[in-house]
């Protein structure tokens, strides 16, 4: 077995795409690549260079300054700039921009099945930044990536990230802003792990929900900054179970998030649709900060402790992306032990760090409620 693995690694090739290379088009490299290869894309703009990746195992990465893939009116199979068919795939340091399709769901990446890991990439001005199919064994992991600037269309809702009914979805260190009518993040996955992200629509945003988990599922939402604009299309910030058809094992754990809203007529920071969910669904909200006019528990059922409501202006400077709360010294006395759920710690081990990514947190006996612990 060891010999076979070594033989496979030695046979793997590095395929380079760019000016002066053997391949100048990504689509041609995609046809030539074999399982286990590494495809390296040099800096520059790649216009209308759309493709389908059929390999079972592949690393595709931008080299140096992030290469920008601009749809330029083209798409693969009527779906996306890239279609990931079915394999164990990694995408690193790639920008996807301007995806359009006739059905209104043109994606930067369409992930169909298998396992996909995306890191240090960006999805800007796509009808859907990244869209998955509904294969219940699929897994999607996203780290340190950007989803932004939904196109202003209404015939099909442009979600910045739309995860279908897959087995597992994880995202961390990523930023979302400037949605339009659709949601910033929508996931139907059975297991969701959403940590240390900045989902802040911003003054120019007009998104609906900031996080939508319409079919329930097991969800850990820890250490995120989640912000709704004054022009939102829906008064809820985090929504759970709105469409029913819940997974049989559904529970929601929100710990150490900072939720804010600029909506002047009030908002629901959390809305759970208990009439559409199984009767035994556990909902726990612990050590969260809410800032703005609205309610955290009024439209939600569950167990809540250590949560702190702040009035408008309770955060230092959200428009400048400074989400630290006023009165941090006092707030430390309001924190309650977060503990764990289902063997998973609800204590944040990192926090979002601008412009993209995370920074680790040292263990502290007197942590703050909300998502941010450093620089106080």
DABEL-V265413 format. One line per field, one symbol per residue. ss: DSSP state (h for helix, s for strand, l for the rest). A space follows every 10 residues. Layout:
ss = ???
This chain:
ss = lhhhhhhhhh hllsssslll llsllhhhhh hhlllllsss slllssslll ssslllssss ssllllssss lllllsllls ssssssssss sslsssslll llllllssss sssssssssl lssslllsss ssllllllss sssllsssll lllllllsll sssllllsss ssllssslls llllssslll sssssllsss lllllsllll sssllllsss ssllssssll lllllsssss llllllllll sssssllsss slllllssss sslhhhllll lsssssllss sllsslllll llsssllsss llllssshhh lssssllhhh hhhhllllls sllsslllls sslllllsss llllllllll llllll
